[in-house]
Amino acid sequence: LPEGPEWTYELKLDGYRALIIKNGAAIQIRSRNDKDLTAMYPSVVTAGRRLEPERAIIDGEVVAVDEQGRPSFQALQHRGTHPAHSIVFYAFDLLHLDDEDLTGLPLITRRAKLVRAVEKSGLLLSLELPGSVADIVSTVRAMQLEGVVAKRKDSLYEPGERSGNWQKLKLERRQEFVVGG
């Protein structure tokens, strides 16, 4: 992962990337491929309705979490067989707020507005991880979580683009075996 004061770090969650689109009382959840996920996640819709802004577009991830808050992609894919998991939405970016397009603003400005927009809604905020990159990676690895995302604080939102402004580090668990015969 890149290091320096121009970067911020968040957990890489194991879920479905999605947008929450609020327009008055109407809530939509849209996938990255623009599929309508609204009916699949009623708890996220309920939380979205509690957003204070009248209109907003929030980028984030739908995640299934267990009682300890640990994400599980398996539980998200097979919700019916994992009743102990809750479906939540982790918000990590704010694209529109009422009539203002925020995509041309730096990430740190959008995040400051996001904190205020999601408070008391039930949507979860993807928090900045404190510490050095080495400490963050070591802690995330020890907790057996999926990984870390580094984001440039001054980056503009680039819809549909993959750029070097957001970099992912996936921490895969693996073992090596010797097979003899």
C-alpha positions in Angstrom: 0.0 0.0 0.0 1.1 3.5 -0.6 2.2 5.5 2.5 2.2 9.2 3.4 0.0 11.9 4.8 -1.9 12.2 1.5 -3.4 8.8 2.1 -6.2 7.5 4.3 -6.9 3.8 5.0 -10.1 1.8 5.4 -11.1 -1.8 5.8 -11.7 -3.7 2.5 -15.1 -5.1 3.3 -16.4 -8.4 1.9 -19.7 -7.4 0.3 -21.5 -6.0 -2.7 -20.5 -2.5 -3.8 -23.7 -0.4 -4.2 -25.2 3.1 -4.3 -28.0 4.2 -2.1 -30.1 6.8 -3.9 -32.5 8.8 -1.8 -35.1 11.1 -3.3 -37.6 12.1 -0.6 -39.2 8.9 0.7 -38.1 6.9 -2.3 -35.0 4.7 -1.8 -33.1 2.7 -4.4 -30.1 0.4 -4.0 -28.2 0.0 -7.3 -25.3 -2.3 -8.0 -22.2 -1.3 -9.8 -23.8 -2.8 -12.9 -26.9 -0.7 -12.3 -29.0 -3.7 -11.2 -31.9 -2.8 -8.8 -31.1 -4.4 -5.4 -33.7 -2.5 -3.4 -36.1 -5.5 -2.8 -33.2 -7.7 -1.7 -32.1 -5.5 1.3 -35.1 -4.2 3.2 -33.0 -3.3 6.3 -30.8 -1.1 4.2 -33.8 0.6 2.7 -35.2 1.3 6.2 -31.9 2.9 7.2 -31.7 4.9 4.0 -35.1 6.4 4.7 -33.8 7.7 8.0 -31.1 9.8 6.2 -31.5 13.4 7.2 -30.9 14.9 3.7 -33.9 14.9 1.4 -31.8 13.8 -1.5 -28.5 12.0 -1.5 -26.4 9.4 -3.4 -24.1 7.4 -1.2 -21.5 5.0 -2.4 -20.7 2.0 -0.1 -21.1 -1.7 0.4 -23.9 -4.1 1.4 -22.3 -6.5 3.9 -23.5 -9.4 6.1 -22.0 -9.2 9.6 -22.1 -11.6 12.5 -22.7 -10.8 16.1 -19.1 -9.6 16.5 -19.4 -7.3 13.4 -17.2 -9.6 11.2 -18.2 -9.5 7.5 -19.0 -12.7 5.7 -19.5 -12.8 1.9 -20.8 -16.4 2.3 -23.5 -15.2 4.6 -24.4 -12.4 2.2 -24.7 -14.7 -0.7 -26.8 -17.3 1.3 -28.8 -15.0 3.6 -31.5 -17.6 4.3 -29.0 -20.1 5.8 -27.2 -17.5 8.0 -30.0 -16.0 10.2 -27.5 -14.8 12.9 -25.9 -12.3 10.4 -27.3 -8.8 9.9 -27.4 -7.1 6.6 -25.9 -3.6 6.8 -24.6 -0.8 4.5 -21.2 0.6 5.1 -21.0 4.1 3.5 -17.7 5.4 2.3 -18.4 8.2 -0.1 -21.1 10.9 -0.7 -21.6 11.8 -4.4 -24.7 14.1 -4.2 -26.2 15.9 -1.3 -29.6 17.5 -2.0 -29.0 19.5 -5.2 -25.2 19.6 -4.9 -22.9 17.4 -7.1 -19.9 16.5 -4.8 -18.0 14.4 -7.3 -15.7 17.3 -8.2 -14.7 17.8 -4.5 -11.8 16.1 -2.8 -12.5 12.9 -0.9 -11.8 14.5 2.5 -14.5 17.1 1.8 -17.0 14.5 0.7 -16.2 12.3 3.7 -16.9 15.3 6.1 -20.3 15.8 4.6 -20.9 12.0 4.6 -20.4 11.8 8.4 -23.1 14.3 8.9 -25.4 12.8 6.3 -25.5 9.3 7.7 -25.5 10.0 11.5 -28.6 8.6 13.2 -29.7 6.8 10.0 -28.6 3.2 10.8 -26.2 3.2 7.9 -22.6 2.5 9.1 -19.7 4.7 8.3 -16.5 3.0 6.9 -14.0 4.5 9.4 -10.5 5.6 8.8 -7.9 3.2 10.2 -5.3 4.9 12.4 -1.6 4.0 12.6 1.2 3.2 10.1 0.5 1.1 7.1 2.5 -1.8 8.7 0.5 -1.6 11.9 -2.8 -1.4 9.9 -1.9 -4.4 7.7 -0.7 -6.4 10.7 -3.9 -5.8 12.7 -6.2 -6.5 9.8 -4.3 -9.7 9.0 -4.5 -10.8 12.7 -8.2 -10.2 12.7 -8.5 -12.3 9.5 -10.4 -9.6 7.6 -10.3 -9.2 3.9 -7.9 -6.4 3.4 -7.3 -2.6 3.3 -8.1 0.2 0.9 -5.8 3.2 0.6 -7.4 6.3 -0.7 -5.8 9.6 -1.7 -7.4 12.3 0.5 -7.5 14.8 -2.4 -9.0 12.4 -5.0 -12.0 13.4 -7.0 -14.8 10.8 -7.6 -14.3 9.0 -10.9 -17.5 7.1 -11.7 -16.9 3.7 -13.4 -13.1 4.3 -13.4 -10.4 2.4 -11.7 -7.5 4.7 -10.9 -4.5 4.8 -8.7 -6.3 7.1 -6.2 -7.9 4.1 -4.5 -5.6 1.0 -4.0 -6.7 -2.3 -2.6 -4.6 -4.8 -0.7 -6.4 -8.1 -0.3 -5.0 -10.3 2.5 -5.7 -13.8 1.5 -5.1 -16.6 3.9 -3.1 -19.5 2.5 -1.1 -22.4 3.4 1.6 -24.3 1.5 1.6 -28.1 1.4 4.1 -30.6 0.1 2.4 -33.5 -1.5 4.6 -36.6 -1.9 3.8 -39.8 -3.4 
